[in-house]
Amino acid sequence: MQTKTYSDLYNLVTALSGVGSFTTEEKLNILQFVNRRAFEAYRTSPSWPRYAVIGEERTLGDSGLVPYTQTSLDNISDFQRIYRTQPFLRNSAMEYEFYVDSNGAHVLNIVTNAATSVFVNYQKELPTFTEASTDIPYEFFFFLAHSVYADFLRMDGQHDKALTEEQVAGTYLALELEKIDMRSNNNTINKRFSTYVSRQSR
């Protein structure tokens, strides 16, 4: 997937602002704004392809717990669906009910003692970006630039200009979300069809 560097993002914010350079304090503020706005974009959808992991096998711990972290695997931000077998292959896969607490996902109604793993759909954690980052998501790039510039304007007391930039940023984000909606209408990754068979314990 396409990415941009933090340097690219900083340069665009600089260009939007029309200033030659920012002070050290302003640079720190911009970096904080970038991470805040990236989290905002990340949370607008559970289906960003960059952060979606589908049907990954995870070890099932004591009492049916799937922890947020496991060695050599991505950390889980949000659990979405949990299956008994690998989903989205040839056959249907039974889906488990579960609840989430601070330790992870607790899988319910596991009736076989032989179960040592499950298959999880989840959203990966959003990384914290730094001035050295080279992995700024391209789908967030223009939203970040305009929303961060809006934050900078607001900090400077230019509220009318900030509102205009906020609207521009919202348009860029809406375009990316529309792509996700169109894909979601054509697949079943995040759709669950609830029937008697899918709810029964096995």
WOURJO-V496871 format. One line per field, one symbol per residue. phi: phi as a letter, one per 40 degrees, with the letter a starting at -180 (. if undefined). A space follows every 50 residues. Layout:
BEGIN
phi = ???
END
This chain:
BEGIN
phi = .cbbcccccccccccccgbcabcdcccccccccdcccccccdccacbcdd bcbbgccbcccdfgcbccbadgbccccbcbabbcbdcgbcbcbcbccabb bccibccbgcbbcccbabbbcabccccccbcccbbcccccdccccccccc ccccccgcccccccccccdccccccccccccccccbabdbbbccbdcccc cb
END
